[in-house]
Amino acid sequence: MKKTNKILLILVIIALANLSLAGERFLPTGIATHLDVAQMGMGGITVTIRNSAHAVFYNPALLNRQGLKIDISPIHGGLDNDAIEVINFIDDHEEDFDDFELLDHDEQNQFLIDSQRFDNKWVSAIITPYAGICINNIGAGMYSIIQADVKVDHGVFIPAIGMRGFQDNVYGFGIGLPMNFMGQSLDMGLSLRFIERKKFIPLRVGAADADELDQVFETAFDEFESTERGFGLDVGLIHEFYADSIGKQKGIDFALVIQDLIAELDGYVKPNVKAGIMTELPSSMLPFSCDIGIEINDLFNRQGVGFTQRLNIGGEARFLKGLLKFRGGFHQGYPTWGVGAKVLFAHADYAFFARELGTRSGQFSEATHRIQIGFSI
């Protein structure tokens, strides 16, 4: 097997998904949230999802609505639209990397021209296994986000391959608290998350050392920098409002979540306030059940981005009593869609998900294909 193939195979084995961030933004600024593939297909909405073992991380107030919910998803992965092209390019030009200094002037120029579209562009491999359980109004969950990034870099004199990575381990515990406020039922919840983050110093390997890339990458994750530890306290609220036109069977949920109300990870973490609404369309209107919702992330705009970049819209249509599910939505101004199937306790989901890496929609988009396979009840 070619040495470059070994590198890429290790990347894929470590993870089969893409969550890369542009430039120096590859590390999350706070506690990274695990986004279920189902929610990716629905535009990324989370705070009003009624039946989910992710409730402890999405909105702890939803714990009041869970009976017994268990989700174990060891397989969660995919690749972005650029990753396959970059992988093929590195593989096809392995000899050029190994012997760049031996190429003649025209061959070197042609290589640089061919690699121009990939220059300084990171592609990532990530694995994000998840396990969670909700029993009545109590929930617990844990997930890991292991990310390894690779890029092609022209360099000043000779080309090189850059690598970097990090690992987050997150554990969460939550409790739901039913309340009554001014004669109205109100669900409230609290959750506490603990995070352990590791990272290794970015590496840049020149063409002269390309034949040792497999050894470099195999040892990279053994050379993590000192571990950072932190925590985050979340508060969630949700109220179901019944409209006369909908009837008593189907209501509209209004939700408010403050993530990282009190949080610390290598310094102070600013709170993130989310708000959303969701309703289930009356079955008399459609031959299937359907949820639709809208969510605004970061109400106070901590990062100074455009409004559409903080807006998520999505829905899910369920057929054959939930055996088949079709999802669609908009995340940060970009369309998303997905499908899912469940047989007994096994489920499989796919999503096409897009997001914005810049400060406004349409600036630096990133699209990824995700799959998730697991077991749930």
C-alpha positions in Angstrom: 0.0 0.0 0.0 1.3 3.5 -0.8 2.5 5.5 2.2 0.1 8.3 1.4 -2.7 5.8 1.3 -1.7 4.7 4.8 -2.1 8.2 6.0 -5.5 8.6 4.5 -6.6 5.2 5.7 -5.6 6.1 9.2 -7.7 9.3 8.9 -10.7 7.3 7.8 -10.3 4.7 10.5 -10.0 7.4 13.1 -13.1 9.0 11.8 -15.5 9.0 8.9 -17.1 12.5 9.2 -16.2 16.1 8.5 -16.6 19.0 10.8 -13.7 21.1 9.7 -13.6 24.8 10.5 -11.8 27.4 8.4 -8.5 29.0 9.2 -7.6 29.0 12.9 -11.2 28.3 13.9 -10.8 24.5 13.9 -11.2 24.4 17.7 -14.6 25.1 19.1 -14.6 28.3 21.2 -16.8 26.6 23.8 -18.1 23.1 24.6 -18.7 21.5 21.2 -22.3 20.3 20.8 -23.0 16.8 19.4 -25.4 17.3 16.5 -27.5 14.2 15.7 -27.8 13.3 12.0 -31.5 13.5 12.2 -31.2 17.2 13.4 -28.7 17.9 10.6 -31.3 16.9 8.0 -33.9 19.1 9.8 -31.7 22.3 9.4 -30.0 21.9 12.8 -32.9 22.6 15.0 -32.5 21.1 18.5 -34.3 23.0 21.3 -37.8 21.7 20.5 -37.1 18.1 19.5 -39.7 16.1 21.5 -38.4 12.6 21.6 -34.6 12.4 21.8 -32.0 10.9 24.1 -30.0 14.1 23.3 -32.4 16.1 25.5 -29.7 16.6 28.2 -27.6 18.5 25.6 -30.3 20.1 23.4 -32.8 21.4 26.0 -33.0 19.8 29.5 -36.6 21.0 29.8 -37.4 18.3 27.3 -36.5 15.7 29.9 -40.0 16.2 31.4 -41.5 14.7 28.2 -39.4 11.6 28.0 -40.5 8.2 29.3 -37.7 5.8 28.5 -35.4 6.8 25.7 -32.0 5.2 24.9 -29.8 6.0 22.0 -26.4 4.3 21.3 -24.8 5.5 18.0 -21.3 4.1 17.6 -21.2 4.9 13.8 -21.6 8.6 12.9 -19.6 9.9 10.0 -19.2 11.2 6.5 -17.1 13.4 4.2 -17.4 16.9 2.9 -17.6 17.7 -0.8 -13.9 18.7 -1.0 -12.5 15.8 1.0 -12.6 13.1 -1.7 -11.0 15.4 -4.3 -8.1 16.3 -1.9 -7.6 12.7 -0.9 -7.5 11.6 -4.6 -5.1 14.5 -5.4 -2.6 13.5 -2.6 -2.8 9.9 -3.7 -2.3 10.6 -7.4 0.6 12.9 -6.8 2.5 10.9 -4.2 5.6 10.7 -6.3 5.5 14.4 -6.8 5.5 15.0 -3.1 8.3 12.4 -2.5 10.5 13.7 -5.3 9.5 17.4 -5.8 13.0 18.7 -5.7 14.0 16.2 -8.5 11.2 17.4 -10.8 12.2 19.8 -13.6 11.0 23.4 -13.7 8.0 22.7 -15.9 6.9 19.7 -13.9 7.1 21.7 -10.7 5.0 24.5 -12.2 2.4 22.0 -13.4 2.2 20.4 -10.0 1.6 23.8 -8.4 -1.0 24.7 -10.9 -2.8 21.4 -10.4 -2.8 21.8 -6.6 -3.8 25.5 -6.6 -7.5 24.8 -5.9 -6.5 22.8 -2.8 -3.8 25.1 -1.5 -4.2 25.8 2.2 -7.7 24.2 2.4 -8.3 22.0 5.4 -10.3 18.8 5.1 -11.1 16.7 8.2 -11.9 13.3 9.5 -14.1 13.1 12.6 -15.7 10.4 14.6 -18.5 11.4 17.0 -19.9 8.4 18.9 -22.8 9.1 21.2 -24.6 7.3 24.0 -27.5 8.7 26.0 -30.4 7.7 28.2 -33.5 9.5 29.5 -35.8 8.0 32.2 -38.8 10.1 33.1 -37.3 13.5 33.9 -33.7 12.5 34.4 -31.1 12.1 31.6 -27.5 11.4 31.1 -25.3 11.2 28.0 -21.7 11.2 26.7 -20.0 11.8 23.4 -16.6 12.2 21.9 -15.5 14.4 19.0 -12.2 13.3 17.6 -11.0 15.5 14.7 -8.0 15.1 12.4 -7.3 17.7 9.7 -5.1 17.5 6.6 -4.3 20.1 3.9 -2.0 20.7 0.9 0.3 23.7 1.3 2.3 25.1 -1.5 4.9 26.5 0.8 7.5 29.1 -0.1 9.9 26.7 -2.0 8.5 23.2 -1.8 5.0 21.8 -1.2 4.0 20.2 2.1 1.2 18.5 3.9 -0.2 20.1 7.1 -1.9 18.2 9.9 -3.6 19.1 13.2 -6.3 17.7 15.5 -8.2 17.7 18.7 -10.3 15.5 20.9 -13.3 16.5 23.1 -14.9 14.1 25.6 -18.2 15.5 27.0 -20.3 14.1 29.7 -23.7 15.5 30.7 -26.3 15.0 33.4 -29.7 16.7 33.5 -33.0 16.9 35.4 -36.4 18.2 34.3 -38.5 20.3 36.7 -42.3 20.6 35.9 -43.6 24.0 37.1 -46.7 26.0 37.2 -46.5 29.7 36.4 -49.5 32.0 36.6 -51.8 29.0 36.1 -49.9 27.8 33.1 -47.8 24.6 33.0 -44.2 25.2 32.2 -41.4 22.7 31.8 -37.9 23.7 33.1 -34.7 21.8 33.1 -31.1 22.0 34.2 -28.1 20.2 32.9 -24.4 20.1 33.7 -21.8 19.2 31.2 -18.1 18.3 31.8 -15.6 18.5 29.0 -12.1 17.1 28.6 -10.2 18.6 25.6 -6.9 17.4 24.1 -5.1 18.7 21.0 -1.7 18.3 19.4 0.5 21.1 17.9 -0.2 21.5 14.1 2.4 19.7 12.0 3.8 20.7 8.6 5.7 18.0 6.7 7.7 19.0 3.6 8.0 17.0 0.5 11.5 15.8 1.5 10.0 14.1 4.6 6.9 12.8 2.8 8.2 9.2 2.9 7.9 9.4 6.8 4.3 10.7 6.9 2.9 7.5 8.1 5.2 7.5 11.1 4.5 11.2 11.8 0.7 10.8 11.8 0.7 7.5 13.7 2.6 9.2 16.6 0.8 12.6 16.4 -2.1 11.6 18.6 0.3 10.2 21.2 1.8 13.7 21.6 -1.2 15.6 22.8 -0.6 18.8 24.6 -1.8 19.1 28.2 -5.5 18.3 28.7 -7.9 21.2 29.2 -10.9 20.6 31.4 -14.1 22.6 31.9 -17.8 22.6 32.5 -21.0 24.2 31.4 -24.4 24.7 33.1 -27.5 24.9 30.8 -31.0 26.0 31.6 -34.0 25.3 29.4 -37.7 26.3 29.4 -40.5 25.0 27.2 -44.2 25.7 27.1 -46.9 24.2 24.9 -49.5 26.6 23.6 -52.8 25.4 22.2 -54.4 27.4 19.4 -58.1 27.1 18.6 -57.3 26.4 15.0 -55.1 23.4 15.9 -57.1 21.9 18.7 -56.2 20.3 22.0 -54.4 17.4 20.5 -51.8 19.4 18.6 -50.0 22.3 20.2 -47.2 24.7 19.5 -44.1 24.4 21.6 -42.2 27.6 22.6 -38.7 26.9 23.9 -35.8 29.0 25.3 -32.4 27.6 26.2 -29.4 29.3 27.8 -26.3 27.2 27.0 -23.2 27.8 29.1 -25.1 30.1 31.6 -22.1 29.4 33.8 -19.2 27.9 32.0 -15.4 27.7 31.9 -13.0 26.1 29.4 -9.6 27.7 29.1 -11.2 30.9 30.3 -14.7 32.3 30.4 -17.3 31.0 27.9 -20.0 33.4 26.8 -23.6 32.1 27.2 -25.5 31.2 24.1 -29.2 31.9 24.2 -31.5 30.0 21.8 -35.2 30.2 21.1 -37.4 28.0 18.9 -41.0 27.0 18.1 -42.3 23.7 16.8 -45.6 22.1 16.0 -47.0 18.8 14.7 -49.3 19.3 11.8 -52.8 17.8 12.3 -53.1 14.3 10.8 -56.4 15.4 9.2 -54.4 17.7 6.9 -51.8 15.1 5.7 -51.7 11.3 5.1 -48.6 11.2 7.4 -47.4 12.8 10.6 -45.1 15.9 10.3 -43.3 18.3 12.6 -42.1 21.7 11.5 -40.0 24.2 13.5 -37.9 27.3 13.5 -35.0 28.2 15.7 -32.8 31.2 16.3 -29.3 30.5 17.6 -27.3 33.0 19.6 -30.0 35.6 20.2 -27.5 38.2 21.4 -25.1 37.6 18.5 -21.9 36.9 20.4 -19.9 36.4 17.2 -21.3 39.4 15.3 -22.6 37.4 12.3 -25.6 37.9 10.0 -29.1 37.0 11.1 -29.6 34.3 8.5 -26.5 32.6 9.9 -28.3 32.2 13.2 -31.5 31.0 11.7 -32.5 27.3 11.4 -35.7 26.0 9.8 -36.7 22.3 9.4 -39.2 19.6 9.5 -39.7 15.8 9.5 -42.4 13.7 7.8 -43.0 10.2 9.2 -44.5 7.3 7.2 -45.6 3.8 8.2 -45.7 4.8 11.9 -42.2 6.1 11.9 -40.6 3.3 9.9 -39.5 5.8 7.2 -38.6 9.5 7.8 -37.9 12.3 5.4 -36.4 15.5 6.6 -35.6 18.9 5.1 -34.7 22.4 6.2 -32.4 25.4 6.0 -29.3 25.9 8.2 -27.6 29.3 8.2 -29.3 30.0 4.8 -28.3 26.7 3.2 -30.6 23.8 2.3 -30.4 20.5 4.2 -32.2 17.2 3.8 -32.1 13.7 5.1 -33.8 10.3 5.3 -34.1 7.8 8.1 -35.3 4.3 8.7 -35.9 2.2 11.8 -36.5 -1.5 12.2 -37.2 -2.7 15.7 -34.4 -1.1 17.7 -31.9 -0.4 14.9 -31.9 2.9 13.0 -30.0 4.3 10.1 -29.9 8.0 9.1 -28.4 10.1 6.3 -28.2 13.8 6.0 -26.8 16.4 3.7 -25.8 19.3 5.9 -24.3 22.7 5.1 -23.1 25.6 7.2 -21.4 29.0 7.0 -17.8 29.4 8.2 -17.7 33.2 7.5 -19.6 36.0 9.1 -22.5 36.1 6.7 -24.4 33.5 4.6 -22.9 32.9 1.2 -19.3 33.8 2.2 -17.6 30.5 3.0 -20.0 27.6 2.9 -19.1 24.0 3.8 -21.3 21.0 2.9 -21.0 17.5 4.3 -22.7 14.1 3.9 -23.3 12.3 7.1 -24.5 8.8 8.0 -25.4 7.4 11.4 -26.2 3.9 12.5 -27.2 2.9 16.0 -29.8 1.4 18.3 -32.5 3.2 20.1 -35.8 2.7 22.0 
